[in-house]
Amino acid sequence: MKKLFALVLTLCLLCGCAAFAEDGNSMNWSDAEAKLAEFGLSGEFVVLDMLGLKVWVPEGMVATEVSEADAAAGRLALFFDAEKNSYLAVDAANVEGLTLDSYYESAMNTEGLSSVAMVSFNGLNGVAYKSETANFWSVSLVDTNSNLINFVSGPADDENCYIVFSAIVASIQPAE
């Protein structure tokens, strides 16, 4: 419960006006963008054409070519900092019959995951969590075709990772 409270508190601090929806946290890019300078963060949006989404990527994170093997496993995009310590990965997989609610239930019951929460951002819904065993933060969306789309950032034990991850989540939106 303490970790969930910390997750909610940090989201509120980052987003300022974050409101609690019935099923979780609600945030939008305009609120988060106003707070970026306070955290010394800047970056730019990257359009993920294959998903019809765009996401804010922090300055210093550079797109890296995805290997054929990783692409075959569902990796769509990968960004690293200069030292290759911090990363953002975007993965997708089709999971027959998967819904966001069933994914949330599964995450709640998975050992090694903490801070599991339903979140709403820019009109989209997802499940956010921290993987204690793999040391990353993730937010996952499930589309109407049972495609699981994961935005993964790490390493989670880096003191700034959660703040950057929160900004990334708040930025995910349709790429109109």
N, C-alpha and C positions, 0 to 999 in steps of 0.2 A: 504494500500500500504506500510506503514511503517513496518508492521509486516512481509510482504512478503520480503521486503528488508532486514530486520533483519535475516530472515530465510536463505536467499541466502548468506548474509555476513557470518553468522556463518558456513554454509556448506563450504564456500570458505576457511575460516580460518582453519577449521578442516581438510579439504581434501587438502589444499594447491594448488593442481593442478586441482581442480574441474573446469570443463568447462561447459559452458552453451550450452545445446543441444537446438534444435529448440523448443522443447516442455517443457523444464524445466532444471533441474540440473542434471549433470552427475558426478558420483563419482565411485571410485573403492577402494577395500580393500587395495591394496598396498600403495596408497597415504595416506589413513586414518591411516593405521598401523604405518607408519613412524611418525605420529603426536601424537600417544597415550602417549608416554613418556613425551612429553611437557605438557600434561594435567594431568600427574600423574596417568594414567589409565593402568591397565593390566587386563588380563582375558584369557579365552580360548574358543575355538569353541565347540559348541554342535551340533551334527547331529540330525536333525528332520527327521527320517527315513520315517515317514508317508507322508512327503511332498517332500522328495528328496532334501532338502535344509540343509544348515548349517548356523549357526549364532554365532557371537561372543557374549559371555556373560561376563560382567564385574566381576572381582574378588570380592568375597563377596556375589554374587547373587547365591542362592542355589535353585536347582530344588525342587519343592514342589509337592506332589501328588495332582492330579486334582480330585476333587470329582466326583462321578458318575453323579450327576445332572449337573455339569459344563461340563463334557465330553459329555453328551447327548445334551447339548446346543451348542457344537462345540469347546470347549476349548481343545487344544491339548497339551499345555505346560504352565507351570507357574513357575516363578523364583522370589524369594524375597530376600531382604537383611536381615541381622541378626535381625534388629529391626522391620521388616515387614512394613517399610515405603515406600521403593522404590520397584518397581516391573517391570517385563517384562512378558507379556502374549502373547501367540500365539493362535489365534482362526481361525476357518475355517467354512464356510457355503456355500452351493450351492444356488445360486440365478439365477433361470432360465433366460437365455437370457442376463445376465450381461456381459458387456465389460468394459475394463479399461476406455475408453472414456466416457461411460455412467456413470460410478462411479464417475469420475472426475467432470462431469457436475452436478451430484447430490450433491457432496460435496461442490462445489462452491455455490450452492443454499441452503445449509442447515444452518439455523440460529444456532449460537453457535460454528461454526467451523471457525477457522482463519488460516492464513498462508497456505492455500491450494495450493499445487503445484504438477505438474507432475515431477517425478524424475526417473533417470535411474541409476542403480547401478549393477556393475559386469555383465552386459548384460541382466539384468532384468529391468522391468519398473513397476512403482507403483505410487500411489497417497499418498502424505504425508500431514498431517494437524495436527492442535492442536484443541482439544476439550476444549473450554473455560468452558462449563457447567459441563463436567465430569472430567476436570483437567488431561488430558493425551495427549501425542503425539502418533500419529499412522502413520504407512505406510501400505498401502494395495496393494496387488497384485491380479490380476484376471487371472486365467489360462484359457486354451482353452475350458475347460468344465464348464465355468461359476462358478468356485469355487472362492470365495472371501477369501483371506488369509490375516489376520491382525496381525501385530506386534505392540503391544500397550505397552507404557512405561509411568510411572508416579511416583509420582505426577508431573505434568508439571510445577507447581509453584515453585518446588525445583530449586534453582539456577544452579545446575549441571546437571539436568535432560536432558536438551536439548543437551548438549555436549555428554553425554553418549548415548542418543537416536541417534544422528548423527553417532556416531561410530557403533552402532548396525545396522543402515540402511546401512552404507557403507560396512558392513561385510556380509550381506545376499547374499548367492551365492549357486549355485548347489553343492550338496554334493558328488561329483565324487569320 
